[in-house]
Amino acid sequence: MTETVIAVEDLHKNYGPVKAVDGISFRVQRGATCALLGGNGAGKTTTIAMLLGLLLPTQGRITILGEDMLRHRYRVLPRLNFSSPYVDLPHRLTVAQNLTVYARLYGVRRVRERLQALGRELDITAFFNRPYRNLSAGQKTRVALAKALLNEPEVLLLDEPTASLDPDTADRVRSTLQDYQARSSATLFLASHNMSEVERLCDQVILMRSGRIVDTGAPRELIRRYGRQDMEEVFLDIARGLQSGEVTV
Amino acid sequence: MSLSVRRIGAMVLRYGYLLRSSWLRVLELAYWPTVQVILWGFISQFFMTSSTLLSQVAGLLIAAALLWDVLFRSQLGVSIVFFEELYSRNLGHLFVSPLRPYELILALMTISLIRTLIGVGTAALLAIPFYGYSVFSMGLPLLGFFANLMVMGWAVGLMVAALVLRYGLGAESIAWIAIFALAPISGIYYPIAILPPWLQPVALALPSSHVFEGMRAVLLEHAFRIDQMLYAVLLNGVYLAAGVGVFLFSFHVARQRGLLFQMGE
């Protein structure tokens, strides 16, 4: 029997008259990789911020790992982690120092061994002693991912995990995520603009526009339903306001 | 309410790493307090030749300058260190970790204490060979004065941090000017009785005024004014509760407005 790990019910977020998220509901099962897709301003980042508890919803309910995120957020946080290219780590600290601090915040046992294992896995050991600010975008992303995997989270939320990465680094990041999930049965929830990434990693897609969910399904199912070649074309249909079966050439 | 010493320690370690990363930062901590002591030391020496009051109590101005710096450094130790999280756009990661806001507050207070001890401690030690004056000669009352000024600095620092959390780094200059607004009415170098009558009740609402009155009593009358100490402690209880309350409220507002995710330089 499948277990629901993320349950969102009638979630709203208003900024004054602006409805950033407008009554969305969805469920993600344990071990699934779910992508939240949509154009800029669709409400993806707002939704992720609410899932993380960084943003309070105007209305609605979020349950992660069986806990109500509004009431018992701190019971969930040790079992969850997150990575985003838009949220940095302290610039002046070295990579090792940053990871050590976060390992202690998450209560990781045998910090040194954990750092070494992640260093090998993500190939970041060579710059462990370099200040975070001196790293390239690709190196920063791998370090942020190491931070996100420190506590071996059951739920991993990723905001554009391969944004601004070269194809080689992006591929390596995706492989790391796949390996981690295969090993741990973790649930991955990601927002992405990279459709080939979504096709490769995800078994569930939630498509958003103007704060609402406009469609949902497995990537292959959506491609078939929209009569398209790939998710890129499905995404364009959604972004341009077309429904499934309403094909333009 | 669960409190983790491990998580507080992790944050103190984070700020310790920052301090350790540059010897200039450590030097800077001691620089201004030392300059203050040198300046007031020479002023004291000059006045000692013409003032019977100061000739009786060498070091009155030096002690006042040092204690004032305890208040200033304590406040900066909370607010400036908190700004580091904004400069590095790190708040999102911090508050997705199990770290509670009150644990961050306790970590900020701890690192503020360490920074103040390094900065003001160095200046106080230098005053001994430079001017033959040891602020430690005040004895146990000094501990009470120091603790009260630290707590008041924390309270003001938390209010400044709350303002910046709410209004962004555009408000960061408040960190440098907030405490100076209180300087004229804290009676650092003169008794509160010097102030105009209408201003005296305002001054007496500050814990710092009672600390400096108490300091003068110790140095000029060799008397420990327990009443001044109690006023300072009671007022500090109110100030600290207000500082923590304002910071936590500001954190709640930041969660409502999505500021934790976006905030940075």
HADDOCK unambig.tbl for C-alpha pairs under 7 A between the chains (distance, minus, plus):
assign (segid A and resid 52 and name CA) (segid B and resid 96 and name CA) 6.32 0.50 0.50
assign (segid A and resid 54 and name CA) (segid B and resid 255 and name CA) 5.51 0.50 0.50
assign (segid A and resid 54 and name CA) (segid B and resid 258 and name CA) 6.70 0.50 0.50
assign (segid A and resid 54 and name CA) (segid B and resid 260 and name CA) 6.32 0.50 0.50
assign (segid A and resid 54 and name CA) (segid B and resid 261 and name CA) 6.71 0.50 0.50
assign (segid A and resid 55 and name CA) (segid B and resid 255 and name CA) 4.54 0.50 0.50
assign (segid A and resid 55 and name CA) (segid B and resid 256 and name CA) 5.59 0.50 0.50
assign (segid A and resid 55 and name CA) (segid B and resid 257 and name CA) 6.83 0.50 0.50
assign (segid A and resid 55 and name CA) (segid B and resid 258 and name CA) 4.98 0.50 0.50
assign (segid A and resid 56 and name CA) (segid B and resid 255 and name CA) 5.62 0.50 0.50
assign (segid A and resid 56 and name CA) (segid B and resid 256 and name CA) 4.92 0.50 0.50
assign (segid A and resid 74 and name CA) (segid B and resid 98 and name CA) 6.01 0.50 0.50
assign (segid A and resid 77 and name CA) (segid B and resid 96 and name CA) 6.46 0.50 0.50
assign (segid A and resid 77 and name CA) (segid B and resid 97 and name CA) 5.93 0.50 0.50
assign (segid A and resid 77 and name CA) (segid B and resid 98 and name CA) 5.36 0.50 0.50
assign (segid A and resid 78 and name CA) (segid B and resid 97 and name CA) 6.71 0.50 0.50
assign (segid A and resid 78 and name CA) (segid B and resid 98 and name CA) 5.69 0.50 0.50
assign (segid A and resid 87 and name CA) (segid B and resid 89 and name CA) 5.66 0.50 0.50
assign (segid A and resid 87 and name CA) (segid B and resid 90 and name CA) 6.07 0.50 0.50
assign (segid A and resid 87 and name CA) (segid B and resid 92 and name CA) 6.15 0.50 0.50
assign (segid A and resid 87 and name CA) (segid B and resid 93 and name CA) 6.89 0.50 0.50
assign (segid A and resid 88 and name CA) (segid B and resid 88 and name CA) 6.16 0.50 0.50
assign (segid A and resid 88 and name CA) (segid B and resid 89 and name CA) 5.24 0.50 0.50
assign (segid A and resid 88 and name CA) (segid B and resid 90 and name CA) 5.27 0.50 0.50
assign (segid A and resid 89 and name CA) (segid B and resid 88 and name CA) 6.35 0.50 0.50
assign (segid A and resid 89 and name CA) (segid B and resid 90 and name CA) 5.28 0.50 0.50
assign (segid A and resid 90 and name CA) (segid B and resid 85 and name CA) 7.00 0.50 0.50
assign (segid A and resid 90 and name CA) (segid B and resid 88 and name CA) 5.01 0.50 0.50
assign (segid A and resid 90 and name CA) (segid B and resid 90 and name CA) 6.19 0.50 0.50
assign (segid A and resid 91 and name CA) (segid B and resid 88 and name CA) 5.70 0.50 0.50
assign (segid A and resid 92 and name CA) (segid B and resid 18 and name CA) 6.64 0.50 0.50
assign (segid A and resid 93 and name CA) (segid B and resid 17 and name CA) 6.70 0.50 0.50
assign (segid A and resid 93 and name CA) (segid B and resid 18 and name CA) 6.34 0.50 0.50
assign (segid A and resid 101 and name CA) (segid B and resid 10 and name CA) 5.28 0.50 0.50
assign (segid A and resid 101 and name CA) (segid B and resid 11 and name CA) 6.93 0.50 0.50
assign (segid A and resid 101 and name CA) (segid B and resid 13 and name CA) 6.94 0.50 0.50
assign (segid A and resid 101 and name CA) (segid B and resid 14 and name CA) 6.00 0.50 0.50
assign (segid A and resid 104 and name CA) (segid B and resid 6 and name CA) 6.78 0.50 0.50
assign (segid A and resid 104 and name CA) (segid B and resid 7 and name CA) 6.43 0.50 0.50
assign (segid A and resid 104 and name CA) (segid B and resid 10 and name CA) 5.61 0.50 0.50
assign (segid A and resid 105 and name CA) (segid B and resid 7 and name CA) 4.86 0.50 0.50
assign (segid A and resid 105 and name CA) (segid B and resid 10 and name CA) 5.97 0.50 0.50
assign (segid A and resid 105 and name CA) (segid B and resid 97 and name CA) 6.67 0.50 0.50
assign (segid A and resid 105 and name CA) (segid B and resid 98 and name CA) 6.64 0.50 0.50
assign (segid A and resid 105 and name CA) (segid B and resid 99 and name CA) 6.54 0.50 0.50
assign (segid A and resid 106 and name CA) (segid B and resid 97 and name CA) 6.51 0.50 0.50
assign (segid A and resid 106 and name CA) (segid B and resid 98 and name CA) 6.43 0.50 0.50
